[in-house]
Amino acid sequence: MSEDSGKASILLRCIAKAIDFLLIAAAAKLIPQVGYYAGLIYILISDGLFAGSSAGKKIIRLRVVSASDNSVCSFRQSVLRNIPFFAAMLLYIIPLIGLVFTGIIAGIELLLVIGNREGKRLGDEIAGTKVIEA
């Protein structure tokens, strides 16, 4: 799929995000003192890494680009587009409430991706980005 051909597959996006969350969970488990905080930072800047791809997106061959000109996602855009997931991760450490809130955020973001013609979630609308197949 070329950069101007539209949105990336929802399934591929979900797989890429799952890979990213597995990496965060592994860091939190392997380095308990700082892994959770490293995961919080990673979730914010992840889409500014690897020429617009988080580790999960890089593996699945997706890229985040600016919706206006298809330029590579900047670190600023990455922070803006990942604020909803950052908020969910902040609350995740609160038993039950965090899990429910995380599920709500993930569900809303998924519904927005499904319902948006360009496949944009709330974070993409905030940052002015879209996800494409690289």
N, C-alpha and C positions, 0 to 999 in steps of 0.2 A: 504494500500500500504506500503510495507516495505521500509526501508531507501535506499536500493540499487536497487529498482525497477524502478527508473527513475523519470521523471518530474511530478510535481503536475499539476492538471487541471488548464487550463487558466482561466476558469470561477471562480473557487475558489480563485485563486490569485487576480483576479480583484475585487471580493467581499471583500477580506481581505484588499486590498489597499484602497477601498472605505470606509471601516469602519475606517481605520487609518486617512484618510483625513477628515471624519466627526468628529472624535475626535479632530483633529487639528482645524477645523473650529469652533467647540463648544468652545474650549479653547480661541481662538482668540476673539470670541463674548462675552463670559462670563467674561473674564479678559482682557479687551482691552489694558491695559498698557503693559502687558507682555505676553499675550497669543500667539501672533504671533511669538515672539522669542522663547517661550517654544515649539511651534510647529516646528520651525526650528531645535531646538536641538533634539526634539523627532524623527523627520524624519531621522536624522543621526544615532542615537543610537538604534532606535526601534527594529531592528532585532537582537540586542545583548541582549535584555531583554527576560525574560521568556524562558530560555533555547533555544535560537535561534528563537524566535517568537515575532513579534510585537503584540500589543493588537488584531489587526484584524486577524493576522495569528493564534494567540492562540485560538480565538473564532471559526475560521473556521477549526482549526486543521491542520495547515501547519507549517513547520519548515524550517529555512535556515541552511544549513550545508555546510561545506567545500567540494568542488567538488573532492578533492584529497583523503580524508580519511573519509568522512561523519561525522567529528567531528562537534560539535555545533558551530554556527557562533559566532565569537568573536566581541567585540565592535569595534575593528579596521576594521574587515571585514564589519561590518554593516555600518560604516562611509564611507568606500570605495564604497560599493555597492549602497548606497543611494545618492551619489553626484549628479547624474542627477536630481533626484527629489528635492534635496536641492536647486540646481541652479534654477529650475523652480519656487520653492516657493519664492526664493529671488526676482525674477522678477515679481511675481504675483501681487505685490502691485502697479505696474505701470499700469495704466489704458490701456486697449486694448493690448498693447505690451506684458504685463505679461500674459494675458489670451491666446494670440496667441502662445507665447513661451511655456507655460505650455501644451497646446494642442499638439504642435509639439513634445515636449519631451515625453509625454504620448503615443502619436501615434507611435513614433519610438521605444520606449521600448516595446509596445505591438506587433508590427511587428517582432521585434527581438525574442520575446518569441515564437510567432507562427512559425517563420521560423527556429528556432534553434532546432536541434534534441534533445538536452537535456533540452530545455525550458529555456535557459539562456538569460537574457537581458544584455544590456551593463554593468550595474552595477555588474551583476554576473561575467561577463568576467573580469572586473577590479579587483574584490575582490577574484576571484577564488571560488565562491559559487554556490549553486543551491538550488531550493526550492522543498521540498518533502512533501508528506502527512504524518503527524505524527501518 
